[in-house]
Structure formats: C-alpha cells, structure tokens
Amino acid sequence: MDVVLCLTSALECLDLCTGYLNESQIDVYSKTLLPYDNVNCFTLEDFDNLEIVEIAGLRCTSINQTVNDLLRNFDIIDEQSFAQGLSDYYHLHGKSFAGLKIDPQYDEIFDKMKDWAIGFYNYR
C-alpha cells in the first residue's frame, strides 16, 4: 500500500502529539482511494510535492509539511492535537518556532495557534 501519514497522524508519528481519547481514524495521503472506514484518505496523483520522512519504517509528512497541511485543512482538523503538537515543537526547539517554514497564506492562522501552543501546558 503506497500511503503517507499526514495531518494529526503525522503529528503522532513525529512524536509531537499523543493523539486523543478513543481515536479510531488515521489520516493518509494515497494515490488511490482506500476502502477502509477508519482511514481519512486524501488522494494525490503523486507524492512529488510532499516532504516525506521515514520513522521506524513508516512514511509521514515532514514537520513543515505537516504544519502547513494542518493550517490548510484547519476547518476539519482536531485543533487541540494541533496546539499540542506546536507546543511540543516549541519546547523541544528552545522555546522557538524559528525552524518552521510557514507558507505566507497561513500566517494569520499560525499566529493565533502560536499563542495557544505556547501556553498549552499551562491550561491543562
């Protein structure tokens, strides 16, 4: 099966999110629609424009690809998992988001998410 984990599933693979209670769905990019009820499948003709990393034999989108994909799909994602992922990134990188390359069209949403992410563990 030619798939790449994406969105929240990529955050989990990148160890930037623990997922959420009773999670039963995974998010993948695939070249064909998959017939599984528990797979949110985003079909692409090819993976040429994706930044892909491999972790323990699993392919997932890179952190930059994942963050931009989450911003692009903001209306359908789990925002709390995204905030946790950004918070973990922030704390693992010296309290900085400097290493992220955010596509300019997502700056406004990212700025809102940054504030939530920075204080994420203070509110739990």
N, C-alpha and C positions, 0 to 999 in steps of 0.2 A: 504494500500500500504506500503510495507516494504522497505523504502528508507532512505538514509542518505545523507544530503547535503555535497558536497565536493568541492575542488578547490576554484574558485572565489566565488561561492555561500556560501561556508563555511566561507570564509573571511567576507562576508557581514553579515551572521548570528552571527558571533563572534564580530561584530561591529568594524572590523578593515579595512573596505573598504566601500565606498559609492556606489560601482558599477560604471557603465559607462552609458553614454547617449544612450537612445533607446535600452537598454538591453532587450532582449526578450528570452534569454535562461537561463536555470538553469542546474547546474551540480549535479548529484546524483550518489551514489553507489546504486545498486539494485541487488537483487538476480535473477531477470528476466528482460529481455529487455522490456522497456516500449514503448508503441505505440504512443508517443506524439512527435510532430515535435519540440516543444520548450524545450525538455529535452535532455541534453547530458548525456546519460546513460552509466555508467561503470559497467558492470556486474561482480559480485563476487559470488562464491559458498556460502560463509557465511561471516559474519561480525566479526568473532572471532579475526582476527588480526588487527582490526581497533580500534583506541582510539576514542570513541564517547562521546559527551556531549549533554545534552538536554538544550535548551534555549527556553523559552516560548512555550513549547510543541513541538518544532522542534528538530529533531536529526541532528547533524552535527559532522564532524570530529573535534577533539581537535586541538588547535593551533599547537602543534608539528606535529600531523598527517597531518594537512593541509599544513604546510610549506614544509614538506618532500614530500608530494604528488605534490605540485606545482613545486618543484625542479625536481622531477622525470618526470613530464609532461611539462617541460619548453618549449618545442618546440610547444606546442599547447595552451598555456595559454595567458591571457592578462597580459603582463609584467608590464604595468603601474599600474593596480589594485594590482598586487603582490607587487610592490615597495611601493605603498601607504599603504598596509596592514603591511608590515615590518616597515615602518616609524612610523605608529601609534603604533605598538607594542613597538618599540624602545623608543618613547617618553612617553608612558604610563608606561614603566618599568625603569624609571630613566636613560634614555639615555643609555640603555644596551640591548644586545641580549643574555645576560648570561643565561636566563631561557629557551632558546630554545635548544632542543636536535637535532642537525642536523646529519643525517646519513653521515658517513665519505665520501661516494662516491659522495656526493653533495657539499663538502667543497668549491671547486673551483667556482662553480656557485653561491653559497651562498655568498662568499667573494665579488664577483662582484656586487651582488644585495645589499649587505650591504652598499656599498659606495653610490649607487643610493638612497637607502632608507634614509640614514642619511641626505642627502641634499635634499630630495624630496620636502619639502615645501618651500625651498629656490628658487626653479626653477619655481614654479607655478605663 
